[in-house]
Amino acid sequence: MAYEFYKIKILIVEDNKPMLDLTKSILQTFGVAEVIAAKDGEEGHFLGDTEPYDAVVLDLGLPLIDGVSVLQKWRADGKTFPVLILTARDQWSEKV
């Protein structure tokens, strides 16, 4: 019996190249995800605003536009895709 998988489209917005490459590799391992990458908040916002995504992996500490601002803009524009936030911030109050 052959199985057909739905390929999901995921946007990763991450400025740290090693983290971006690792996250992209993990998501592509099983071949069920098309992964698009953005290296800063401005590019990430543009891609999230102009293309449909099934999910987004978003860093908070981005150049040009920070991750929280990107997410606020998407939500203000009615974008409802799920967003997984990644951060290297160590303070609990900054994570929450």
N, CA, C and O atoms as a CHARMM CRD file, in Angstrom:
* protein
*
  384
    1    1 MET  N      0.84700  -1.17600   0.00000 PROA 1      0.00000
    2    1 MET  CA     0.00000   0.00000   0.00000 PROA 1      0.00000
    3    1 MET  C      0.89200   1.23700   0.00000 PROA 1      0.00000
    4    1 MET  O      1.78300   1.36500   0.84000 PROA 1      0.00000
    5    2 ALA  N      0.65900   2.12200  -0.91500 PROA 2      0.00000
    6    2 ALA  CA     1.44400   3.35500  -1.00700 PROA 2      0.00000
    7    2 ALA  C      0.74100   4.46700  -0.24300 PROA 2      0.00000
    8    2 ALA  O     -0.48000   4.61100  -0.31400 PROA 2      0.00000
    9    3 TYR  N      1.51400   5.23900   0.47600 PROA 3      0.00000
   10    3 TYR  CA     0.98000   6.37000   1.21900 PROA 3      0.00000
   11    3 TYR  C      1.38200   7.66300   0.51900 PROA 3      0.00000
   12    3 TYR  O      2.50300   7.79400   0.02700 PROA 3      0.00000
   13    4 GLU  N      0.48100   8.58800   0.48300 PROA 4      0.00000
   14    4 GLU  CA     0.79000   9.89000  -0.07000 PROA 4      0.00000
   15    4 GLU  C      0.75900  10.89200   1.06700 PROA 4      0.00000
   16    4 GLU  O     -0.23000  10.99600   1.79300 PROA 4      0.00000
   17    5 PHE  N      1.83600  11.61800   1.21200 PROA 5      0.00000
   18    5 PHE  CA     1.94600  12.59200   2.28800 PROA 5      0.00000
   19    5 PHE  C      1.64500  13.98900   1.77800 PROA 5      0.00000
   20    5 PHE  O      1.99100  14.34400   0.65100 PROA 5      0.00000
   21    6 TYR  N      1.01100  14.75900   2.60500 PROA 6      0.00000
   22    6 TYR  CA     0.77800  16.16500   2.31700 PROA 6      0.00000
   23    6 TYR  C      2.04600  16.91200   2.67100 PROA 6      0.00000
   24    6 TYR  O      2.54200  16.79400   3.79200 PROA 6      0.00000
   25    7 LYS  N      2.57000  17.66800   1.74900 PROA 7      0.00000
   26    7 LYS  CA     3.78100  18.44000   2.00600 PROA 7      0.00000
   27    7 LYS  C      3.37400  19.80500   2.55700 PROA 7      0.00000
   28    7 LYS  O      2.68800  20.58000   1.89100 PROA 7      0.00000
   29    8 ILE  N      3.81000  20.08200   3.78400 PROA 8      0.00000
   30    8 ILE  CA     3.48500  21.36500   4.39400 PROA 8      0.00000
   31    8 ILE  C      4.54400  22.40100   4.04200 PROA 8      0.00000
   32    8 ILE  O      5.68500  22.06500   3.72400 PROA 8      0.00000
   33    9 LYS  N      4.14800  23.65200   4.10600 PROA 9      0.00000
   34    9 LYS  CA     5.04900  24.76100   3.78500 PROA 9      0.00000
   35    9 LYS  C      5.34900  25.51900   5.07600 PROA 9      0.00000
   36    9 LYS  O      4.44800  26.04200   5.73200 PROA 9      0.00000
   37   10 ILE  N      6.63200  25.56700   5.42300 PROA 10     0.00000
   38   10 ILE  CA     7.06500  26.18500   6.67400 PROA 10     0.00000
   39   10 ILE  C      8.03300  27.31900   6.38100 PROA 10     0.00000
   40   10 ILE  O      8.94100  27.18200   5.56100 PROA 10     0.00000
   41   11 LEU  N      7.82700  28.44200   7.06100 PROA 11     0.00000
   42   11 LEU  CA     8.73400  29.58000   6.98500 PROA 11     0.00000
   43   11 LEU  C      9.57400  29.61000   8.25700 PROA 11     0.00000
   44   11 LEU  O      9.03700  29.55900   9.36400 PROA 11     0.00000
   45   12 ILE  N     10.89900  29.69200   8.09400 PROA 12     0.00000
   46   12 ILE  CA    11.79900  29.86800   9.23800 PROA 12     0.00000
   47   12 ILE  C     12.38200  31.26700   9.14100 PROA 12     0.00000
   48   12 ILE  O     12.95700  31.63400   8.11600 PROA 12     0.00000
   49   13 VAL  N     12.23700  32.05500  10.20900 PROA 13     0.00000
   50   13 VAL  CA    12.81500  33.39700  10.26100 PROA 13     0.00000
   51   13 VAL  C     13.86200  33.37500  11.37300 PROA 13     0.00000
   52   13 VAL  O     13.53200  33.41900  12.55800 PROA 13     0.00000
   53   14 GLU  N     15.11900  33.30600  10.97000 PROA 14     0.00000
   54   14 GLU  CA    16.22500  33.11500  11.92200 PROA 14     0.00000
   55   14 GLU  C     17.48200  33.75600  11.34700 PROA 14     0.00000
   56   14 GLU  O     17.84200  33.49200  10.20000 PROA 14     0.00000
   57   15 ASP  N     18.15200  34.59400  12.13000 PROA 15     0.00000
   58   15 ASP  CA    19.36200  35.26900  11.65200 PROA 15     0.00000
   59   15 ASP  C     20.65200  34.50800  11.94800 PROA 15     0.00000
   60   15 ASP  O     21.69500  34.82800  11.37900 PROA 15     0.00000
   61   16 ASN  N     20.59900  33.51900  12.81800 PROA 16     0.00000
   62   16 ASN  CA    21.77200  32.72100  13.16400 PROA 16     0.00000
   63   16 ASN  C     21.88700  31.57200  12.15900 PROA 16     0.00000
   64   16 ASN  O     21.09600  30.62900  12.19600 PROA 16     0.00000
   65   17 LYS  N     22.87700  31.65400  11.25800 PROA 17     0.00000
   66   17 LYS  CA    22.98900  30.68700  10.16100 PROA 17     0.00000
   67   17 LYS  C     23.07900  29.23100  10.62900 PROA 17     0.00000
   68   17 LYS  O     22.36700  28.39200  10.07700 PROA 17     0.00000
   69   18 PRO  N     23.91500  28.88500  11.61600 PROA 18     0.00000
   70   18 PRO  CA    23.95600  27.49000  12.06300 PROA 18     0.00000
   71   18 PRO  C     22.59500  27.00900  12.60100 PROA 18     0.00000
   72   18 PRO  O     22.19600  25.87300  12.34400 PROA 18     0.00000
   73   19 MET  N     21.88500  27.87200  13.34500 PROA 19     0.00000
   74   19 MET  CA    20.57100  27.49300  13.86600 PROA 19     0.00000
   75   19 MET  C     19.56500  27.34400  12.72400 PROA 19     0.00000
   76   19 MET  O     18.75000  26.42100  12.72500 PROA 19     0.00000
   77   20 LEU  N     19.62500  28.24600  11.76200 PROA 20     0.00000
   78   20 LEU  CA    18.74800  28.18200  10.59800 PROA 20     0.00000
   79   20 LEU  C     18.98300  26.88000   9.82400 PROA 20     0.00000
   80   20 LEU  O     18.03300  26.18100   9.47300 PROA 20     0.00000
   81   21 ASP  N     20.23600  26.56500   9.56500 PROA 21     0.00000
   82   21 ASP  CA    20.56900  25.35200   8.81800 PROA 21     0.00000
   83   21 ASP  C     20.12900  24.09300   9.55800 PROA 21     0.00000
   84   21 ASP  O     19.60100  23.16600   8.94300 PROA 21     0.00000
   85   22 LEU  N     20.34200  24.05300  10.87000 PROA 22     0.00000
   86   22 LEU  CA    19.93900  22.89500  11.66800 PROA 22     0.00000
   87   22 LEU  C     18.42000  22.73300  11.66600 PROA 22     0.00000
   88   22 LEU  O     17.91300  21.63300  11.44400 PROA 22     0.00000
   89   23 THR  N     17.69900  23.81500  11.91000 PROA 23     0.00000
   90   23 THR  CA    16.23900  23.75700  11.94300 PROA 23     0.00000
   91   23 THR  C     15.68800  23.33400  10.58300 PROA 23     0.00000
   92   23 THR  O     14.78000  22.50600  10.50300 PROA 23     0.00000
   93   24 LYS  N     16.23500  23.89900   9.53000 PROA 24     0.00000
   94   24 LYS  CA    15.79600  23.55500   8.17300 PROA 24     0.00000
   95   24 LYS  C     16.05300  22.07700   7.88900 PROA 24     0.00000
   96   24 LYS  O     15.19200  21.38700   7.34400 PROA 24     0.00000
   97   25 SER  N     17.22800  21.59700   8.25600 PROA 25     0.00000
   98   25 SER  CA    17.58800  20.20100   8.03700 PROA 25     0.00000
   99   25 SER  C     16.64400  19.25400   8.77500 PROA 25     0.00000
  100   25 SER  O     16.19400  18.25600   8.21200 PROA 25     0.00000
  101   26 ILE  N     16.35100  19.56600  10.02300 PROA 26     0.00000
  102   26 ILE  CA    15.45200  18.72300  10.81700 PROA 26     0.00000
  103   26 ILE  C     14.06900  18.68000  10.18400 PROA 26     0.00000
  104   26 ILE  O     13.46700  17.61200  10.08000 PROA 26     0.00000
  105   27 LEU  N     13.56600  19.82100   9.76500 PROA 27     0.00000
  106   27 LEU  CA    12.22200  19.87100   9.18300 PROA 27     0.00000
  107   27 LEU  C     12.14900  19.18000   7.82400 PROA 27     0.00000
  108   27 LEU  O     11.08400  18.70300   7.43300 PROA 27     0.00000
  109   28 GLN  N     13.25400  19.11900   7.10800 PROA 28     0.00000
  110   28 GLN  CA    13.26400  18.49200   5.79100 PROA 28     0.00000
  111   28 GLN  C     13.63100  17.01000   5.82700 PROA 28     0.00000
  112   28 GLN  O     13.54700  16.33300   4.80300 PROA 28     0.00000
  113   29 THR  N     14.03100  16.50300   6.97300 PROA 29     0.00000
  114   29 THR  CA    14.52800  15.13400   7.09300 PROA 29     0.00000
  115   29 THR  C     13.58600  14.10000   6.48600 PROA 29     0.00000
  116   29 THR  O     14.03500  13.20000   5.77600 PROA 29     0.00000
  117   30 PHE  N     12.31000  14.21300   6.75000 PROA 30     0.00000
  118   30 PHE  CA    11.36500  13.20600   6.28200 PROA 30     0.00000
  119   30 PHE  C     10.70700  13.57500   4.96400 PROA 30     0.00000
  120   30 PHE  O      9.83400  12.85300   4.48300 PROA 30     0.00000
  121   31 GLY  N     11.11100  14.68100   4.38200 PROA 31     0.00000
  122   31 GLY  CA    10.60700  15.05900   3.08000 PROA 31     0.00000
  123   31 GLY  C      9.15700  15.48800   3.03900 PROA 31     0.00000
  124   31 GLY  O      8.54400  15.48200   1.97100 PROA 31     0.00000
  125   32 VAL  N      8.59400  15.86000   4.17400 PROA 32     0.00000
  126   32 VAL  CA     7.18100  16.24600   4.20300 PROA 32     0.00000
  127   32 VAL  C      7.00200  17.75400   4.32600 PROA 32     0.00000
  128   32 VAL  O      5.87500  18.23900   4.43300 PROA 32     0.00000
  129   33 ALA  N      8.10200  18.49400   4.31000 PROA 33     0.00000
  130   33 ALA  CA     7.99700  19.94400   4.47400 PROA 33     0.00000
  131   33 ALA  C      8.80700  20.67800   3.41600 PROA 33     0.00000
  132   33 ALA  O      9.96000  20.34400   3.14500 PROA 33     0.00000
  133   34 GLU  N      8.17900  21.67500   2.83100 PROA 34     0.00000
  134   34 GLU  CA     8.89500  22.62800   2.00200 PROA 34     0.00000
  135   34 GLU  C      9.27700  23.76100   2.94000 PROA 34     0.00000
  136   34 GLU  O      8.40600  24.37900   3.55300 PROA 34     0.00000
  137   35 VAL  N     10.55500  24.03700   3.05800 PROA 35     0.00000
  138   35 VAL  CA    11.02100  25.02300   4.02100 PROA 35     0.00000
  139   35 VAL  C     11.58100  26.24300   3.29200 PROA 35     0.00000
  140   35 VAL  O     12.46300  26.12900   2.44000 PROA 35     0.00000
  141   36 ILE  N     11.04700  27.41200   3.64600 PROA 36     0.00000
  142   36 ILE  CA    11.50300  28.68500   3.11900 PROA 36     0.00000
  143   36 ILE  C     12.20000  29.40800   4.26700 PROA 36     0.00000
  144   36 ILE  O     11.71600  29.37100   5.39800 PROA 36     0.00000
  145   37 ALA  N     13.32100  30.06200   4.00000 PROA 37     0.00000
  146   37 ALA  CA    14.08700  30.71000   5.06100 PROA 37     0.00000
  147   37 ALA  C     14.22100  32.20600   4.82200 PROA 37     0.00000
  148   37 ALA  O     14.35600  32.66600   3.68800 PROA 37     0.00000
  149   38 ALA  N     14.17800  32.95700   5.92800 PROA 38     0.00000
  150   38 ALA  CA    14.41800  34.40300   5.91500 PROA 38     0.00000
  151   38 ALA  C     15.46300  34.69900   6.98400 PROA 38     0.00000
  152   38 ALA  O     15.45300  34.09700   8.05800 PROA 38     0.00000
  153   39 LYS  N     16.37200  35.63700   6.68000 PROA 39     0.00000
  154   39 LYS  CA    17.49200  35.90800   7.59000 PROA 39     0.00000
  155   39 LYS  C     17.28900  37.11600   8.48800 PROA 39     0.00000
  156   39 LYS  O     18.11700  37.37400   9.36200 PROA 39     0.00000
  157   40 ASP  N     16.19600  37.87200   8.29200 PROA 40     0.00000
  158   40 ASP  CA    15.93200  39.02000   9.15900 PROA 40     0.00000
  159   40 ASP  C     14.42300  39.27300   9.23100 PROA 40     0.00000
  160   40 ASP  O     13.64600  38.68400   8.48000 PROA 40     0.00000
  161   41 GLY  N     14.03200  40.14900  10.13600 PROA 41     0.00000
  162   41 GLY  CA    12.61600  40.40300  10.35400 PROA 41     0.00000
  163   41 GLY  C     11.91100  41.03800   9.17100 PROA 41     0.00000
  164   41 GLY  O     10.73600  40.76400   8.92600 PROA 41     0.00000
  165   42 GLU  N     12.61200  41.87500   8.44500 PROA 42     0.00000
  166   42 GLU  CA    11.99500  42.53600   7.28400 PROA 42     0.00000
  167   42 GLU  C     11.65100  41.52100   6.19500 PROA 42     0.00000
  168   42 GLU  O     10.54200  41.52300   5.66000 PROA 42     0.00000
  169   43 GLU  N     12.61100  40.65500   5.87200 PROA 43     0.00000
  170   43 GLU  CA    12.37300  39.62000   4.86500 PROA 43     0.00000
  171   43 GLU  C     11.31700  38.63200   5.35100 PROA 43     0.00000
  172   43 GLU  O     10.44200  38.22200   4.58900 PROA 43     0.00000
  173   44 GLY  N     11.40500  38.25200   6.63000 PROA 44     0.00000
  174   44 GLY  CA    10.43000  37.32200   7.20700 PROA 44     0.00000
  175   44 GLY  C      9.02000  37.87900   7.15800 PROA 44     0.00000
  176   44 GLY  O      8.08100  37.17100   6.79500 PROA 44     0.00000
  177   45 HSD  N      8.86800  39.15100   7.52500 PROA 45     0.00000
  178   45 HSD  CA     7.54600  39.77300   7.48400 PROA 45     0.00000
  179   45 HSD  C      7.00600  39.76600   6.06600 PROA 45     0.00000
  180   45 HSD  O      5.84900  39.40900   5.84300 PROA 45     0.00000
  181   46 PHE  N      7.83800  40.15800   5.09800 PROA 46     0.00000
  182   46 PHE  CA     7.41100  40.18500   3.69800 PROA 46     0.00000
  183   46 PHE  C      6.94700  38.80600   3.23200 PROA 46     0.00000
  184   46 PHE  O      5.87200  38.67700   2.64500 PROA 46     0.00000
  185   47 LEU  N      7.75300  37.77700   3.49300 PROA 47     0.00000
  186   47 LEU  CA     7.39800  36.42400   3.05600 PROA 47     0.00000
  187   47 LEU  C      6.11500  35.93400   3.72800 PROA 47     0.00000
  188   47 LEU  O      5.25700  35.33800   3.07800 PROA 47     0.00000
  189   48 GLY  N      5.99000  36.18600   5.02700 PROA 48     0.00000
  190   48 GLY  CA     4.79000  35.76900   5.74800 PROA 48     0.00000
  191   48 GLY  C      3.55300  36.53600   5.32800 PROA 48     0.00000
  192   48 GLY  O      2.43300  36.04400   5.46200 PROA 48     0.00000
  193   49 ASP  N      3.75300  37.72900   4.82400 PROA 49     0.00000
  194   49 ASP  CA     2.63700  38.58000   4.41700 PROA 49     0.00000
  195   49 ASP  C      2.19100  38.30400   2.98500 PROA 49     0.00000
  196   49 ASP  O      1.05300  38.60200   2.62400 PROA 49     0.00000
  197   50 THR  N      3.07900  37.73500   2.16300 PROA 50     0.00000
  198   50 THR  CA     2.76000  37.57700   0.74300 PROA 50     0.00000
  199   50 THR  C      2.57400  36.13700   0.28100 PROA 50     0.00000
  200   50 THR  O      2.10500  35.91200  -0.83500 PROA 50     0.00000
  201   51 GLU  N      2.92800  35.15800   1.10900 PROA 51     0.00000
  202   51 GLU  CA     2.79800  33.74900   0.74700 PROA 51     0.00000
  203   51 GLU  C      2.04700  33.00300   1.84400 PROA 51     0.00000
  204   51 GLU  O      2.14900  33.36800   3.01600 PROA 51     0.00000
  205   52 PRO  N      1.29700  31.96600   1.48600 PROA 52     0.00000
  206   52 PRO  CA     0.62000  31.16600   2.51700 PROA 52     0.00000
  207   52 PRO  C      1.58600  30.14100   3.14300 PROA 52     0.00000
  208   52 PRO  O      2.37100  29.51000   2.43400 PROA 52     0.00000
  209   53 TYR  N      1.52100  29.98600   4.44500 PROA 53     0.00000
  210   53 TYR  CA     2.34700  29.00400   5.16200 PROA 53     0.00000
  211   53 TYR  C      1.46600  28.19500   6.10200 PROA 53     0.00000
  212   53 TYR  O      0.46300  28.68600   6.62000 PROA 53     0.00000
  213   54 ASP  N      1.86300  26.94600   6.31100 PROA 54     0.00000
  214   54 ASP  CA     1.17100  26.09700   7.26600 PROA 54     0.00000
  215   54 ASP  C      1.64600  26.36600   8.68100 PROA 54     0.00000
  216   54 ASP  O      0.90900  26.14900   9.64300 PROA 54     0.00000
  217   55 ALA  N      2.88900  26.84200   8.80700 PROA 55     0.00000
  218   55 ALA  CA     3.45700  27.16700  10.11300 PROA 55     0.00000
  219   55 ALA  C      4.70700  28.02500   9.91800 PROA 55     0.00000
  220   55 ALA  O      5.30700  28.04800   8.84400 PROA 55     0.00000
  221   56 VAL  N      5.07800  28.72700  10.98500 PROA 56     0.00000
  222   56 VAL  CA     6.26900  29.57800  10.97600 PROA 56     0.00000
  223   56 VAL  C      7.09400  29.29700  12.22600 PROA 56     0.00000
  224   56 VAL  O      6.55000  29.15000  13.32000 PROA 56     0.00000
  225   57 VAL  N      8.41000  29.22300  12.05500 PROA 57     0.00000
  226   57 VAL  CA     9.35900  29.17400  13.17300 PROA 57     0.00000
  227   57 VAL  C     10.00600  30.55500  13.19500 PROA 57     0.00000
  228   57 VAL  O     10.64800  30.96100  12.22600 PROA 57     0.00000
  229   58 LEU  N      9.83400  31.27400  14.30200 PROA 58     0.00000
  230   58 LEU  CA    10.22500  32.68000  14.37300 PROA 58     0.00000
  231   58 LEU  C     11.16700  32.95300  15.53900 PROA 58     0.00000
  232   58 LEU  O     10.85800  32.63100  16.68600 PROA 58     0.00000
  233   59 ASP  N     12.31700  33.54900  15.23600 PROA 59     0.00000
  234   59 ASP  CA    13.25700  33.99300  16.26000 PROA 59     0.00000
  235   59 ASP  C     12.79200  35.35500  16.77600 PROA 59     0.00000
  236   59 ASP  O     12.20800  36.13200  16.02000 PROA 59     0.00000
  237   60 LEU  N     13.03900  35.64700  18.03300 PROA 60     0.00000
  238   60 LEU  CA    12.66400  36.95600  18.58100 PROA 60     0.00000
  239   60 LEU  C     13.71500  38.01900  18.30700 PROA 60     0.00000
  240   60 LEU  O     13.37500  39.16100  18.00000 PROA 60     0.00000
  241   61 GLY  N     14.99000  37.65500  18.41600 PROA 61     0.00000
  242   61 GLY  CA    16.07200  38.63100  18.27200 PROA 61     0.00000
  243   61 GLY  C     16.56000  38.72800  16.84200 PROA 61     0.00000
  244   61 GLY  O     17.62500  38.20900  16.50800 PROA 61     0.00000
  245   62 LEU  N     15.78600  39.38900  15.99600 PROA 62     0.00000
  246   62 LEU  CA    16.11800  39.50900  14.58100 PROA 62     0.00000
  247   62 LEU  C     16.62200  40.90900  14.24700 PROA 62     0.00000
  248   62 LEU  O     16.23500  41.87700  14.90200 PROA 62     0.00000
  249   63 PRO  N     17.47900  41.02400  13.23800 PROA 63     0.00000
  250   63 PRO  CA    17.85200  42.36300  12.76700 PROA 63     0.00000
  251   63 PRO  C     16.71600  42.98800  11.94800 PROA 63     0.00000
  252   63 PRO  O     15.84500  42.28900  11.43100 PROA 63     0.00000
  253   64 LEU  N     16.75000  44.29600  11.84700 PROA 64     0.00000
  254   64 LEU  CA    15.81500  45.13400  11.09000 PROA 64     0.00000
  255   64 LEU  C     14.44400  45.24800  11.75400 PROA 64     0.00000
  256   64 LEU  O     14.01800  46.35800  12.07400 PROA 64     0.00000
  257   65 ILE  N     13.74400  44.14400  11.96900 PROA 65     0.00000
  258   65 ILE  CA    12.46700  44.14900  12.70900 PROA 65     0.00000
  259   65 ILE  C     12.51200  42.95700  13.66100 PROA 65     0.00000
  260   65 ILE  O     12.76800  41.83500  13.22400 PROA 65     0.00000
  261   66 ASP  N     12.26800  43.17800  14.95300 PROA 66     0.00000
  262   66 ASP  CA    12.32100  42.07800  15.91300 PROA 66     0.00000
  263   66 ASP  C     11.14000  41.12300  15.71000 PROA 66     0.00000
  264   66 ASP  O     10.12300  41.49200  15.12200 PROA 66     0.00000
  265   67 GLY  N     11.29100  39.90500  16.19900 PROA 67     0.00000
  266   67 GLY  CA    10.28500  38.86500  16.01200 PROA 67     0.00000
  267   67 GLY  C      8.91500  39.19900  16.56400 PROA 67     0.00000
  268   67 GLY  O      7.90700  38.87400  15.93700 PROA 67     0.00000
  269   68 VAL  N      8.85200  39.84400  17.72600 PROA 68     0.00000
  270   68 VAL  CA     7.55700  40.21100  18.31100 PROA 68     0.00000
  271   68 VAL  C      6.82500  41.19600  17.39600 PROA 68     0.00000
  272   68 VAL  O      5.61900  41.06800  17.18400 PROA 68     0.00000
  273   69 SER  N      7.53700  42.15800  16.86400 PROA 69     0.00000
  274   69 SER  CA     6.92000  43.13000  15.94900 PROA 69     0.00000
  275   69 SER  C      6.44000  42.46500  14.66400 PROA 69     0.00000
  276   69 SER  O      5.37700  42.80300  14.14500 PROA 69     0.00000
  277   70 VAL  N      7.22600  41.52100  14.15300 PROA 70     0.00000
  278   70 VAL  CA     6.81900  40.78700  12.95300 PROA 70     0.00000
  279   70 VAL  C      5.51200  40.05600  13.22100 PROA 70     0.00000
  280   70 VAL  O      4.57300  40.13300  12.42800 PROA 70     0.00000
  281   71 LEU  N      5.45800  39.34900  14.33800 PROA 71     0.00000
  282   71 LEU  CA     4.25600  38.60100  14.69600 PROA 71     0.00000
  283   71 LEU  C      3.06000  39.53100  14.89600 PROA 71     0.00000
  284   71 LEU  O      1.95500  39.21700  14.45400 PROA 71     0.00000
  285   72 GLN  N      3.26400  40.65800  15.54900 PROA 72     0.00000
  286   72 GLN  CA     2.17300  41.62100  15.74300 PROA 72     0.00000
  287   72 GLN  C      1.64400  42.13000  14.40700 PROA 72     0.00000
  288   72 GLN  O      0.43400  42.28000  14.23600 PROA 72     0.00000
  289   73 LYS  N      2.53900  42.39700  13.46200 PROA 73     0.00000
  290   73 LYS  CA     2.11400  42.86600  12.13500 PROA 73     0.00000
  291   73 LYS  C      1.31400  41.79300  11.40800 PROA 73     0.00000
  292   73 LYS  O      0.28700  42.08800  10.79700 PROA 73     0.00000
  293   74 TRP  N      1.78300  40.54600  11.47200 PROA 74     0.00000
  294   74 TRP  CA     1.03900  39.45900  10.82200 PROA 74     0.00000
  295   74 TRP  C     -0.35600  39.32800  11.40600 PROA 74     0.00000
  296   74 TRP  O     -1.33500  39.21200  10.67000 PROA 74     0.00000
  297   75 ARG  N     -0.44500  39.34700  12.71900 PROA 75     0.00000
  298   75 ARG  CA    -1.76000  39.19200  13.36600 PROA 75     0.00000
  299   75 ARG  C     -2.67100  40.37000  13.04600 PROA 75     0.00000
  300   75 ARG  O     -3.86800  40.18500  12.83200 PROA 75     0.00000
  301   76 ALA  N     -2.11100  41.59000  13.01200 PROA 76     0.00000
  302   76 ALA  CA    -2.89900  42.77500  12.65800 PROA 76     0.00000
  303   76 ALA  C     -3.41800  42.67700  11.21900 PROA 76     0.00000
  304   76 ALA  O     -4.46700  43.23000  10.89100 PROA 76     0.00000
  305   77 ASP  N     -2.67300  41.96700  10.36900 PROA 77     0.00000
  306   77 ASP  CA    -3.08200  41.77600   8.97400 PROA 77     0.00000
  307   77 ASP  C     -3.97200  40.54900   8.78500 PROA 77     0.00000
  308   77 ASP  O     -4.32800  40.20400   7.65800 PROA 77     0.00000
  309   78 GLY  N     -4.33100  39.89000   9.89300 PROA 78     0.00000
  310   78 GLY  CA    -5.23800  38.74700   9.81600 PROA 78     0.00000
  311   78 GLY  C     -4.58500  37.40700   9.53400 PROA 78     0.00000
  312   78 GLY  O     -5.28600  36.43400   9.26100 PROA 78     0.00000
  313   79 LYS  N     -3.26800  37.32900   9.59300 PROA 79     0.00000
  314   79 LYS  CA    -2.57200  36.05800   9.38400 PROA 79     0.00000
  315   79 LYS  C     -2.74400  35.19300  10.62900 PROA 79     0.00000
  316   79 LYS  O     -2.44100  35.62900  11.74000 PROA 79     0.00000
  317   80 THR  N     -3.23100  33.96600  10.44200 PROA 80     0.00000
  318   80 THR  CA    -3.55000  33.10900  11.58900 PROA 80     0.00000
  319   80 THR  C     -2.71600  31.82700  11.65000 PROA 80     0.00000
  320   80 THR  O     -2.99600  30.94500  12.46200 PROA 80     0.00000
  321   81 PHE  N     -1.68600  31.71800  10.79100 PROA 81     0.00000
  322   81 PHE  CA    -0.88300  30.49700  10.82200 PROA 81     0.00000
  323   81 PHE  C     -0.23000  30.33100  12.19200 PROA 81     0.00000
  324   81 PHE  O      0.07300  31.32000  12.86000 PROA 81     0.00000
  325   82 PRO  N     -0.00900  29.07100  12.61600 PROA 82     0.00000
  326   82 PRO  CA     0.65700  28.84200  13.90300 PROA 82     0.00000
  327   82 PRO  C      2.11800  29.30100  13.84200 PROA 82     0.00000
  328   82 PRO  O      2.78500  29.16600  12.81600 PROA 82     0.00000
  329   83 VAL  N      2.59600  29.84300  14.96200 PROA 83     0.00000
  330   83 VAL  CA     3.96800  30.34700  15.04800 PROA 83     0.00000
  331   83 VAL  C      4.64500  29.72400  16.26000 PROA 83     0.00000
  332   83 VAL  O      4.15400  29.82200  17.38400 PROA 83     0.00000
  333   84 LEU  N      5.78600  29.08000  16.01000 PROA 84     0.00000
  334   84 LEU  CA     6.63200  28.55600  17.07400 PROA 84     0.00000
  335   84 LEU  C      7.75100  29.55800  17.26500 PROA 84     0.00000
  336   84 LEU  O      8.51100  29.82400  16.33400 PROA 84     0.00000
  337   85 ILE  N      7.86100  30.11400  18.45600 PROA 85     0.00000
  338   85 ILE  CA     8.87500  31.13400  18.72200 PROA 85     0.00000
  339   85 ILE  C     10.10300  30.48700  19.34700 PROA 85     0.00000
  340   85 ILE  O     10.00300  29.74200  20.32200 PROA 85     0.00000
  341   86 LEU  N     11.26100  30.78500  18.76800 PROA 86     0.00000
  342   86 LEU  CA    12.54600  30.34500  19.30500 PROA 86     0.00000
  343   86 LEU  C     13.29300  31.56500  19.81000 PROA 86     0.00000
  344   86 LEU  O     13.22600  32.63900  19.21200 PROA 86     0.00000
  345   87 THR  N     14.00400  31.39500  20.91400 PROA 87     0.00000
  346   87 THR  CA    14.79800  32.50300  21.42700 PROA 87     0.00000
  347   87 THR  C     15.97400  31.98400  22.23400 PROA 87     0.00000
  348   87 THR  O     15.89600  30.93200  22.87000 PROA 87     0.00000
  349   88 ALA  N     17.05700  32.73400  22.20000 PROA 88     0.00000
  350   88 ALA  CA    18.22400  32.41800  23.02600 PROA 88     0.00000
  351   88 ALA  C     18.20600  33.25400  24.30000 PROA 88     0.00000
  352   88 ALA  O     19.13200  33.18200  25.10900 PROA 88     0.00000
  353   89 ARG  N     17.16700  34.03700  24.47400 PROA 89     0.00000
  354   89 ARG  CA    17.07500  34.87300  25.68200 PROA 89     0.00000
  355   89 ARG  C     16.99400  33.98700  26.90400 PROA 89     0.00000
  356   89 ARG  O     16.33500  32.94700  26.89300 PROA 89     0.00000
  357   90 ASP  N     17.67700  34.41200  27.96400 PROA 90     0.00000
  358   90 ASP  CA    17.75100  33.54400  29.13200 PROA 90     0.00000
  359   90 ASP  C     16.86000  33.97600  30.29700 PROA 90     0.00000
  360   90 ASP  O     16.63000  33.18500  31.21200 PROA 90     0.00000
  361   91 GLN  N     16.36400  35.18300  30.28400 PROA 91     0.00000
  362   91 GLN  CA    15.49600  35.63700  31.37200 PROA 91     0.00000
  363   91 GLN  C     14.08400  35.08900  31.17400 PROA 91     0.00000
  364   91 GLN  O     13.51500  35.20600  30.08900 PROA 91     0.00000
  365   92 TRP  N     13.52200  34.49200  32.22100 PROA 92     0.00000
  366   92 TRP  CA    12.17900  33.92000  32.13600 PROA 92     0.00000
  367   92 TRP  C     11.16100  34.97600  31.70100 PROA 92     0.00000
  368   92 TRP  O     10.27700  34.67600  30.89900 PROA 92     0.00000
  369   93 SER  N     11.26900  36.18800  32.20700 PROA 93     0.00000
  370   93 SER  CA    10.31500  37.25200  31.84900 PROA 93     0.00000
  371   93 SER  C     10.39200  37.59500  30.36700 PROA 93     0.00000
  372   93 SER  O      9.37900  37.96700  29.77400 PROA 93     0.00000
  373   94 GLU  N     11.57900  37.47900  29.74700 PROA 94     0.00000
  374   94 GLU  CA    11.71100  37.73700  28.32000 PROA 94     0.00000
  375   94 GLU  C     11.13000  36.61500  27.48600 PROA 94     0.00000
  376   94 GLU  O     10.64800  36.85100  26.37800 PROA 94     0.00000
  377   95 LYS  N     11.17000  35.39200  28.00400 PROA 95     0.00000
  378   95 LYS  CA    10.63400  34.24200  27.28600 PROA 95     0.00000
  379   95 LYS  C      9.10700  34.25400  27.30200 PROA 95     0.00000
  380   95 LYS  O      8.46900  33.88400  26.31600 PROA 95     0.00000
  381   96 VAL  N      8.52900  34.67700  28.41600 PROA 96     0.00000
  382   96 VAL  CA     7.06500  34.66700  28.54700 PROA 96     0.00000
  383   96 VAL  C      6.50600  35.84000  27.77500 PROA 96     0.00000
  384   96 VAL  O      5.29100  36.03400  27.74200 PROA 96     0.00000
